[in-house]
Amino acid sequence: QVQLVESGGGLVQPGGSLRLSCIVPPRLFSDRTIGWYRRAPGKSREFVAGEVYGGGANYADSVKGRFVISRDNAKNTVYLQMNKLKPEDTTIYFCKGATRTYYPWGPGTQVNVSS
């Protein structure tokens, strides 16, 4: 089954950086509606960052000024650059389209921020 595939997670110290990647099926990629989400254990999935069709992006208040969403059109890939990471950013990160929602959630990528 075709789905979005996340990668790039890992272990990083507080204050460090990671770049997550999301490979997107071409039809969905062209919609320019990809968002990043995260879900901590025992909590519901929350919005982190998302593309705005026509340009621009939205960010959750908790990551504003630290995270940046971008894309590489040649690779059908959407990135989440995460800077100044905090322990509370530790969780699994997912990407998903706001359109063509029939594409299922991928497995996610685990981010651990710890000293």
Residue, then its C-alpha position, 0 to 999 in steps of 0.5 A: q500500500v502506498q503511504l508516506v514514509e518518514s525518516g531522520g529521527g534519532l537521539v540528540q542532546p537538548g539544544g541540538s538539531l535534527r532534520l526529518s524527511c517525508i517522502v510523499p506520493p507524487r499526486l499528494f506532493s503536488d497538492r502542497t498540503i503536507g503537515w507534520y504531527r507528533r504523538a506522545p505516549g498516552k496523548s492524542r496526535e498534535f499538529v506541529a507544522g504544515e504547508v499552506y497551499g499557495g505558499g507559507a506555513n503554519y506552526a504550533d506555538s510550541v515550535k514556532g521559531r525553532f522548526v521550519i518546514s520545507r520541500d524538495n520538488a525534485k525528490n518529492t520530499v518534505y522536510l522538518q528542520m528542528n532546531k533548539l530541541k527540548p526534552e519535551d519534543t521527544t516523541i514519534y513524528f508523522c507526516k500526512g496530507a490535508t488532502r487525499t486523506y486516503y493515504p494512510w499514516g506512515p510508521g513515523t520516526q522517533v525523536n529522543v531529546s536527552s542528555 
